[in-house]
Amino acid sequence: MNIIKVLAYSAKYLPKGKVLFVFQSDDEWYWLRKLILEEGFATPLSSIQEIEMYLDLKLALIKEVDGSWDIKPLSQTENE
C-alpha cells in the first residue's frame, strides 16, 4: 500500500486537543488511523464526506502532508 497524503482533522465534538488522522492511498482511497490500528487496511472509505457520515462529525482540515510511504500489512512485517 502506498500512502501519498496524511491529513489531520479537528471536529467540534472531539475532545480538546484530539486530532483525527486520515491517510490517502495512491489509488484514491481514504483510511482512518483508528480503523487501521484495529483491523488493518480492511475498511477503505471513498471520500472525506463518507468519513464524516461514518463518524457523524463535521471535520475541519488542520494540516495536509504530501509524500510517499510504502506501508506493509502488519502480517507481512511480523514475518520479517
ZIPERA-V833091 format. One record per run of one state. SS is the DSSP state (hx for helix, st for strand, lp for the rest). FROM is the first residue (numbers start at 0). LEN is the number of residues. If there is no record, write none. Layout:
# ZIPERA-V833091
<<SS,FROM,LEN> <SS,FROM,LEN>>
This chain:
# ZIPERA-V833091
<<lp,0,1> <st,1,10> <lp,11,8> <st,19,6> <lp,25,4> <st,29,3> <hx,32,7> <lp,39,5> <st,44,1> <lp,45,2> <hx,47,8> <lp,55,3> <st,58,12> <lp,70,3> <hx,73,5> <lp,78,2>>
